[in-house]
Amino acid sequence: MSGRPSASRRTVLRGAALTPVAGLGLAACSGGSGGGTPATPTAPVVLGADSEVAKGGAQLYQDQNVVVSRAENGSLKAFSSICTHAGCAINKLEGTTLVCPCHGSEFEASTGKVLRAPATVPLHELSVEERNGKIVAGPGA
């Protein structure tokens, strides 16, 4: 037998109880692409009526993980609404500012640029167009 003291039953149980809690924290930050809706559309997706996005405004389409903005000249831009920091699905749009619920990163919906860290990489831009009065985003749009 070695000269080191062995761990008590209490120490082992305490460690076992804390391990799943630490794991849950990591899972919450590991991203929105672990099932369900992919981080970006894999095919063209109809998001909604063309009239939903006002000039100078933006609209968040949470179910498709897409944000669409319209410039004053009427042109559309679309970005993935998956945070580039930890892969969390962004669920809050304040004016044209997207706010990530996981760590507070902020992005400008009209450019995808980072406004507030911890994210440092802009949002992924998507193709977008208006078809028959509807906004369509994703590959082939």
PyMOL commands that set and color helices and strands:
alter all, ss='L'
color gray80, all
select helices_A, chain A and resi 9-29+50-52+62-64
alter helices_A, ss='H'
color red, helices_A
select strands_A, chain A and resi 45-49+58-61+66-70+76-80+92-94+97-99+106-108+114-116+125-126+128-131+134-137
alter strands_A, ss='S'
color yellow, strands_A
deselect
rebuild
show_as cartoon
